[in-house]
Amino acid sequence: MNKNLLKTLIIIGLTFTTITALQAKVAVIGAGLAGLTAAYNLDNKGFDVELYEARERPGGRVHSAILEHADGTTTIAELGAQNIGDGGDAEYLLALAAMLGLEIETQYISSGIEFHNEAEHSDLYDSVRAEPLNTESLHQQIQALRTNSELNSLQDAIDIIFPEDTPFKQMVELRLRCDIGSDLSDLDPYYNLNALHYMAWQLMHMAEQETGPILIENTSIKGGNAMLPLTLAEHLREKIYYGKVLKSVHESGDQIKLTFTDGSTVECEELILAIPASVYKNIEFDNTIIPAERLQKINAISYGTLSKILVPIEETDALKHNDASRQSIAFTTSNTRVLNLFFGGETGANVAKNKDDLFRNSMGMVKSSHGPVFGETSPIIADDKAFTHYKGSITKSWKDDSFTQGSYSTYGKNNPAEFATTSEYEGVEIKTLFLPIDNRVFFAGEHLSIENNGSMEGAVESGYQVSELF
Ligand SMILES: Cc1cc2nc3c(=O)[nH]c(=O)nc-3n(C[C@H](O)[C@H](O)[C@H](O)COP(=O)(O)OP(=O)(O)OC[C@H]3O[C@@H](n4cnc5c(N)ncnc54)[C@H](O)[C@@H]3O)c2cc1C
């Protein structure tokens, strides 16, 4: 057998799994990539599995839309997850996609950035040259910060490395805010030092290479990332129930009783909660299902507020470099004719409220670099359906989304320690905060991933791993 195919099959657990008679009834809550992967794998193993999803679509934070251009042609754009490569090698996701017969496509983003501060424009490469730091001295400073016990937030670490408010510092801050999603003063300094190191190093390294801007790979599922959850959902078909918002979880004899907001109830023997940690606070749990102390800690996990505005544009590769200001990053990928505007932290949290102003300011910035090649329609708020077709710009605030309430989990400065430590459970390393409870309540979601939290890969990995505990 082809070696890659064998690896794929082993990761998905199908080679050595025979379909057996129906086993214990397992309920999975949440049809994002984590819940879908868990249910798909359990179904393949012969478990009696049912999946309950609050929305009318699968995919959660994977949400593709279609944007129409003035000439009537269309481009697929991503309101949520975009780049598979954000999950490192993404071996679980790539194996799953291959298993389902989905293709991956690669686009490219320029590494060039023009930073706009009021009327002043600075080129990334010039800004790095003006910095006293280089990649080697950056490394030494980061190492020194690891043992500095005085830091209160990631912002403190940045202020020590970059004491002056230079354009390069502002670029590093903006990139981090748009990557992690949070304001840097809300982030734990120590757990996020690697992100700071990597971000500043990457920008410096590119500038230190005298070759000028390079093209950075961006990978996605061909036809839109939502093809992955939709294909998984297609396999699970009548085992998924939509419009089911979990409200409470109680004991019922030797069963677990789930009650949904529409009044319906379901009993199960085992439960997988594949919902974001940010929404546990909306659900009532018996103390024996999730002890109050554990629940309180899950509720304390911080989430970013990354949001986007997506603008259909008329010229392919119109942007040879990206534009950034203190508020937003604007970029296109090769051949897609969509301008992506990213907003993090406080600005991202208020995208829906301030969408017209943010759109106008960002478009002003982009036009001052590239000329009037873009659409003018102010964004409308996208609906919660997959592949809706729009004629103008769209936006989506994940902070305002009832079933996510943020973009993805972060290492916030008030997070419980157990979010960053791991324990062994049946030979598997699991975040201590999400260890299974009494071998009947299990957890999944991007927030469980040790290496790849906040990514599609993290979600698929967690779904696969939880299904392997059965
Ligand atoms: C703006 C943005 C950009 C991103 N960019 C990238 C990127 O470029 N690359 C990348 O790899 N990742 C990216 N991500 C992260 C990625 O989207 C997530 O990590 C991943 O999709 C999370 O999957 P999940 O299954 O853990 O959670 P979700 O997708 O959130 O799925 C959880 C499901 O639970 C459901 N649910 C919630 N509450 C209830 C309830 N009470 N009852 C029933 N169901 C409920 C939700 O509706 C949802 O469908 C991005 C995310 C955002 C928001």
PDBQT file of the ligand as one rigid body, heavy atoms in Angstrom, charges set to zero:
ROOT
HETATM    1  C1  LIG A 501     -11.809  34.679  12.516  1.00  0.00    +0.000 C 
HETATM    2  C2  LIG A 501     -11.142  33.342  12.690  1.00  0.00    +0.000 A 
HETATM    3  C3  LIG A 501     -10.041  33.023  11.927  1.00  0.00    +0.000 A 
HETATM    4  C4  LIG A 501      -9.420  31.783  12.066  1.00  0.00    +0.000 A 
HETATM    5  N1  LIG A 501      -8.371  31.485  11.265  1.00  0.00    +0.000 NA
HETATM    6  C5  LIG A 501      -7.830  30.245  11.307  1.00  0.00    +0.000 A 
HETATM    7  C6  LIG A 501      -6.854  29.855  10.348  1.00  0.00    +0.000 A 
HETATM    8  O1  LIG A 501      -6.477  30.628   9.463  1.00  0.00    +0.000 OA
HETATM    9  N2  LIG A 501      -6.352  28.594  10.434  1.00  0.00    +0.000 N 
HETATM   10  C7  LIG A 501      -6.782  27.701  11.381  1.00  0.00    +0.000 A 
HETATM   11  O2  LIG A 501      -6.305  26.556  11.382  1.00  0.00    +0.000 OA
HETATM   12  N3  LIG A 501      -7.731  28.042  12.279  1.00  0.00    +0.000 NA
HETATM   13  C8  LIG A 501      -8.266  29.286  12.276  1.00  0.00    +0.000 A 
HETATM   14  N4  LIG A 501      -9.251  29.623  13.134  1.00  0.00    +0.000 N 
HETATM   15  C9  LIG A 501      -9.577  28.704  14.250  1.00  0.00    +0.000 C 
HETATM   16  C10 LIG A 501     -10.479  27.543  13.832  1.00  0.00    +0.000 C 
HETATM   17  O3  LIG A 501     -11.594  28.046  13.150  1.00  0.00    +0.000 OA
HETATM   18  C11 LIG A 501     -10.951  26.816  15.099  1.00  0.00    +0.000 C 
HETATM   19  O4  LIG A 501      -9.828  26.498  15.909  1.00  0.00    +0.000 OA
HETATM   20  C12 LIG A 501     -11.696  25.518  14.803  1.00  0.00    +0.000 C 
HETATM   21  O5  LIG A 501     -12.552  25.651  13.706  1.00  0.00    +0.000 OA
HETATM   22  C13 LIG A 501     -12.479  25.159  16.061  1.00  0.00    +0.000 C 
HETATM   23  O6  LIG A 501     -13.205  23.965  15.877  1.00  0.00    +0.000 OA
HETATM   24  P1  LIG A 501     -13.980  23.353  17.115  1.00  0.00    +0.000 P 
HETATM   25  O7  LIG A 501     -14.689  22.156  16.629  1.00  0.00    +0.000 OA
HETATM   26  O8  LIG A 501     -13.062  23.225  18.274  1.00  0.00    +0.000 OA
HETATM   27  O9  LIG A 501     -15.029  24.490  17.556  1.00  0.00    +0.000 OA
HETATM   28  P2  LIG A 501     -16.238  25.122  16.727  1.00  0.00    +0.000 P 
HETATM   29  O10 LIG A 501     -15.929  25.196  15.298  1.00  0.00    +0.000 OA
HETATM   30  O11 LIG A 501     -16.574  26.391  17.415  1.00  0.00    +0.000 OA
HETATM   31  O12 LIG A 501     -17.397  24.063  16.927  1.00  0.00    +0.000 OA
HETATM   32  C14 LIG A 501     -18.156  23.999  18.117  1.00  0.00    +0.000 C 
HETATM   33  C15 LIG A 501     -19.613  23.798  17.752  1.00  0.00    +0.000 C 
HETATM   34  O13 LIG A 501     -20.381  23.748  18.971  1.00  0.00    +0.000 OA
HETATM   35  C16 LIG A 501     -21.609  24.382  18.720  1.00  0.00    +0.000 C 
HETATM   36  N5  LIG A 501     -22.203  24.787  20.008  1.00  0.00    +0.000 N 
HETATM   37  C17 LIG A 501     -21.827  25.799  20.822  1.00  0.00    +0.000 A 
HETATM   38  N6  LIG A 501     -22.633  25.853  21.897  1.00  0.00    +0.000 NA
HETATM   39  C18 LIG A 501     -23.529  24.844  21.781  1.00  0.00    +0.000 A 
HETATM   40  C19 LIG A 501     -24.618  24.380  22.573  1.00  0.00    +0.000 A 
HETATM   41  N7  LIG A 501     -24.960  24.968  23.737  1.00  0.00    +0.000 N 
HETATM   42  N8  LIG A 501     -25.339  23.312  22.140  1.00  0.00    +0.000 NA
HETATM   43  C20 LIG A 501     -25.019  22.697  20.973  1.00  0.00    +0.000 A 
HETATM   44  N9  LIG A 501     -23.992  23.100  20.160  1.00  0.00    +0.000 NA
HETATM   45  C21 LIG A 501     -23.264  24.158  20.578  1.00  0.00    +0.000 A 
HETATM   46  C22 LIG A 501     -21.242  25.556  17.831  1.00  0.00    +0.000 C 
HETATM   47  O14 LIG A 501     -22.349  26.039  17.118  1.00  0.00    +0.000 OA
HETATM   48  C23 LIG A 501     -20.179  24.948  16.925  1.00  0.00    +0.000 C 
HETATM   49  O15 LIG A 501     -20.719  24.469  15.726  1.00  0.00    +0.000 OA
HETATM   50  C24 LIG A 501      -9.909  30.852  13.011  1.00  0.00    +0.000 A 
HETATM   51  C25 LIG A 501     -11.042  31.162  13.781  1.00  0.00    +0.000 A 
HETATM   52  C26 LIG A 501     -11.646  32.395  13.629  1.00  0.00    +0.000 A 
HETATM   53  C27 LIG A 501     -12.869  32.705  14.461  1.00  0.00    +0.000 C 
ENDROOT
TORSDOF 0
